[in-house]
Structure formats: C-alpha cells, structure tokens
Amino acid sequence: MSSTLRWLALALLALLPARLAGAQIEVLVIWDDNNADVAALGQALGAAGMSVTLSPTSESSYDGTNPALGGFDAVVHLNGSTFGAGDEMPQAGQAALAAWTKGGGVFVAGEWNAYELSEGRMQDLDDLILLNYNGEFYNATTMVDIPAQSGHPILANVPSSIAVDSSFTQGQVRTFASNPPVVLMEDP
C-alpha cells in the first residue's frame, strides 16, 4: 500500500464528523477504471477501519441509484480517465451527490472535475468543485503544508511534505459566498 493512499485514508477519517467515532464508516468509491489502483485505495481505506463499497459501474454510468447514497458516510469520486466529453457522470448522479453532500455526506473528488466544469459539464457538482482549471502538467513535485494550516485535523498524521509524481491541475482555489475552501497544502 502506497503512503499516498494511506494519507488519503487518514485524511478521509479526519473529514468525517465526530458522531461517527467508533462506528463503522461506510465509504462508496465511484471509480473511473476498476483497476489495481482502485483496489489499493479500497485496501488502504479498509486498513484504516472503513467499510468500502465499489460502485458496480464507472462514474460515467453512475446515476445516483447504482448504488443509492443512503447509508454511506463518504464518497470518493475518481475521475482520472473518464473526463472526456461524453464520459462525464450523468446529471442524475451529479444531482444525487450534490443533494447528499448538502445533507452532510463527505465528498472527496479529483481535480479532473474542474476540467469538466471548465468545459461546461458537471454543472450539478459546481458547488463541490474546488479548483478553477487553467491547464495541467505532469511532473514530480513536493506538496508542502501551508504554515498557517499545519495544525488542521486533516493534516494530523500526514507529513509536512509529500513527494508526488503525477499530473496536476494548474489553477486557483475557487471562491464561494459561503463555506470557502481552505488550502492545506500546495506545491512550491
């Protein structure tokens, strides 16, 4: 299990409300490609004490009923290979996720959602997409804590710098009238 997946699992635990302390945490993973990386993510979340359900379809076919979101505490939406036109999550799935998060569900998603929003897609997830898309690059980089956020609960048990070799969105954090995003780490 990679250390990045272990940190994601720990960060997801920190996002969940205190009311779940001691309870079995139910996580739905809506995948883009059901492959070894998705299996490793499921194993990392399971090793952190969560019960993981993989959606029976890719995110391109998720309609909010396959499975329904009731009973889940968190959803991880993977969108790294299905971001092209015609591959986006159907509107019904987006609307179900948006309503579920407004009811208190924890939603973790990737930055390709920002690309899709910039292309006029994923409109029902607009309030859940935290980045503006201004292009992307692939590079090895190191993510570092924002000093003022180093004590944030999500960063507990996460090193102050993390080496990452991946593609990245070039963009800024979006502004919202209420519940603004808090940047915890950034690349130099």
Helices and strands as residue ranges (DSSP letters): H 3-15, G 18-20, E 25-30, H 36-47, E 50-54, G 59-61, E 74-77, H 91-102, E 106-109, H 112-118, G 123-128, E 136-145, G 147-149, G 153-155, E 161-169, E 185-186
